């Protein structure tokens, strides 16, 4: 038996051609672009602010960077998850 991904790829190409592989890319871009912009903006702001906290600069900046990533992902998910849900439905 073929892997499910190969079967889906083959069926899509036969039924819709190469264009079928990109169906839905518009809504994905509409959701992803703002979410990525929000993520990177939030990450940079949070990183800058967390590195000013005593004990989170210098060699321990990993903790500030990790925290900034956590904050940025949380904020971006608030925007991205509802849009992704609509896309999937």
N, C-alpha and C positions, 0 to 999 in steps of 0.2 A: 504494500500500500504506500501511496505517496503521502508525504507530510501535508497536513492541512493547509499550511501556508502556500505550498506549491500548487495544490488543487485550487485554492482561492485565486491565486495569481493567474493560473491557466484559464479558469472560467471567466475571470474579469477581462482578460485580454481577448478571449474569443468572443465574448458578448458585446464588449464596449470599446475594445481597442486600447491603445496606450492612454487615451484621454480618460478612460474609466479609472485609471490608477490615481488620477489627480482630482476626481470628483470630491467636492467638499473642502478643497484646499482654501477656498476664499474665506469661509467662516472660520477655519482654523487660523488663518493669518489675522483675521479681524480680532480674534480672541488672544492669540499668542503675542502679537506685536505690542499691544498696550501692557499685557502682563509682564513681558520681558523688560519693557521700559520702566515699569513700576518696580520690578525686582531690582534692576541694576541701580536705579536712583535711590531706592530705599537702602540697598546694601552699602552704597558709598556714604550716605548720610549717617547710617547707624554705625558703620566702621569708624568714621571720623569722630563721632561722639563717644563711642565706647573706648577708643584709644586715649581719650582725655581722662578717663576714670583712673584714679591712682591704682597702680598694680596691674593694669591691663595694657601697658605700652612696653616697648622694647622687646625683650625676648619672650614675654608672655602675650604678645599681640595675637598669637594664635587663638587665644580665648576670645579676644575682642572680635577677630575675624569670623570665628565660628558663631558667635552670638549674633553678629551682623547678618550672616547668612541665614540663621534661623529666623530672625525678625523679618528679613526681606522675603523669605519663602512664605511665611505666614501672611504677610500683607499682600503679596502677589496672588496667593491662593484665594484670598477673599474676592478678588476680581476674576481670576481665571476659572475656578471650579464651576460657578454658575454658567459661564459661557461654554465651557467644555460639556457640561451636562446638556445644554440645549443642542450643541453640535452632535452629541451622541444619540439623542432622541430623534 
